[in-house]
């Protein structure tokens, strides 16, 4: 027989290592002797089983497939391992697994014969194709599955890159096998790796109230929502079970002593997949390894979202009006204070229990002044102070000063009220704008009292009147007497 060219020799070597029977079994007489030896071996194996002894590793044998189909005239199909399972070769340049085959072992990672690691996605595709199509006695389907495995693990895949073309190379134009191969390939690409998705959005309707919306596919997959900076409004818990389309009302939980906070949400889902990223592996020394399908798997996917920082600061203000414009001496000065959040400000902040943060307001009563004081943004430097009052405002509403400052001196008195961040406790100060201070004008008419001068008592006026009248009467009498004496005198002369 003429010596083959080097290229054909290499191709024949690959073919023989992939799938061909050893030459020792090609001659009929040798084949009969081999069969006889095999029968003896099987008898011994059966006896071992009867004696309840551990089963020793045995060689894999050809299963379903097509001989002489590859470009080099090799076999394309599956092999039957010692446990009766059908596996497929992954080392095309090695000899077929005629030696003692061990396994199977779960292989969550796999390296090709040229040292390249097979990634998890490819392992999942291999497992899917082997689970769905690999356990077959149909020679055409078995050949198509073998080509599918070769697409990722063979020397051809090493040379030209893993993919459809690398597997198709071994089919060598066989239309029947190619049709099944293409169908297997399309099914694996479409269904082996699920593509679940999830998305969350947080919508706040106020500083502390809002909702989380969940979008996920597949729609029926349940997940767990976990909140940070908020709780589920209905339950007060930080987690909830969700599916596609869930809308979870939430309540923000900012710390009382912080001026801003944010809300974050995450959701995790677990989806059962038709194939895990693992195969079952059989080994036969330095001969070809076999793989077959393993088990279904589980895919985890998640989504998250968070809000920007939510400011909680507000601007409290007060407006006042005196209870009485005129205050008699000896009566108290009382001012009516109305507290609210400034227009355009956030609402008066509430604690988690619903109560309002307290705000301290400081009032100064200036006076007396001889005339109505002129309005100005600041009190005069020498303005006298008649009294000072502090109100703790426990939220928006109306308050009155304690009647502790009494009217004494007549004149005009006017109130000035101040809210200063420096006068607040740390919790309230954190919820006010930095350096916050607001004060009412000096001399506001609605914040001004008048104390009239005292009126003289009536008895004192009577005494004054009587004294005056008596003096006049004496003078009149003396005049009359004097006049009479004059007349007499004139008459005497």
C-alpha positions, 0 to 999 in steps of 0.5 A: 500500500503506498505511503500516504502524504503527511497531510492525509496521515495526520487526518487519518491519525485524528480519525483513528483517534476519534472514533475508529476501531483498533486494527487488532479487531479488524481481522475476523479471526482476531475478532472472534478471539476478542469476542471470546475474551469479552464473553469471559470478561463478562462472565467474570464481571457477572460473577463479581456482581453475584459475590457483591463485590465492587464493580471495576471500571470497564471500557466504553463501547460504540453505541449509536452513530454513523461510521465513515462519515467524517472527512477522514472517514471516522465514526460520528456518534455516542459511546456506551459507558460501563454504567450503560449511559451514552456519552460523547467524545471531547478529545478528537486527537486522542484514541477512542476510550477502549481502556478502563473508563471511570466516572461519571463525575460532575464537571462544573469546569472543563478544559479542552485537550489543548488547555482552553477552559470551557466557560459556564455558558458553553457548559450550560449549552452542552448540558442542555443539548446532551440532556435533551438529545444525547441519550438516543439509539438513533444513529442520525440523531447520535451523529448530530449530537456528536457534531454538536459536541465537536463544535466546542471541544474538537481539534477543528474547534481549536483550529477555526474557533468554536461554533456551528461551522466547527461541528458541521465540518464533521458531518461532511455534507450528510443532509440527514445529519445536517438537518438534525444538527441544525435543529439541535443547534437552533434549540440550544441557542434559543432555550439553553440560556434563559434571558431573565430581566428585572428592573425596579423604580422608586417613586416618592410622592412626598418626603417619606411616602412612595412606592416601588414598582417591579418589572421582571421576565419571565412574569411568573417568577417570584423574587424578594424585595429588600428595602433600605431607608424605608419599610413596606407601608402595610407591614412595616417590614423591610422585605416583601415577595414580588413578581412582575407588575408588583407595586409596593407602597413604602414609608421612608424611615429617615433618622430624626437627626438627619437633614436628608436621606435616600431610599434604596431597593433591591430584588433578587429572583431565582429561575429554574433553568433546563440545564445547569452549567455542568456535565457528567464526565467519564475518563479513560486514562490518556484516551478520549474523555466522554461527557453526557448530560447532567441536571437542570439548573437555576439562574439567579438575577437581580435588580436595584434602584435608589433615590437621590438624596431626599432633603428634609429641611424646612423653614419654620416661621411665626406671625403674631398679633397682640391679644389686646391692643390696650393693656391697662396698668397692672394687666399682663402683656399677651401675644398670640403666635401662629406657627407654620412652615414658610411658603415654598418650604417643605412641610413641618417635619414629622418624626417617624411616630408622626409627631412634629419636631419641636422648634424654639421661638424667642420673643422680646417685648420692647418698651415703653416708648412715648410714641408709636415706634416706627417700623424697622428691620431691627430694634434700635440699639437703645430700645428698652426691654420690658420682658422676654418669652420663649415658646416651644412650638410643637408643630404648626398651630396657634400659641400664646405667651404666658402672662408673666410680664405686667404693664406698669409704665404708660407708653407703647410696647412692641414684640419681636420674634426670632427662630434661630437654628443656634437655639434649637436642639441637635435633632431640630437644628439638623432639619433647618437650613444651615445657619437658619435665622428668621426674625419679625420686624420691629414696630409691626402694628399688629404686634404693638400694645399701648399702656395709657397714663393713669387718670387722677382719682375723683376725690382729689379733684373735689378737694381742689374745687372746694378750696378754690371756691372757698377762696373766691367766697372770702375775697367776695366778702372782703370786697363787699365789706370794703365797699361798704366801709367806703360808702360809709366813709363817704357818707360821713364826710 
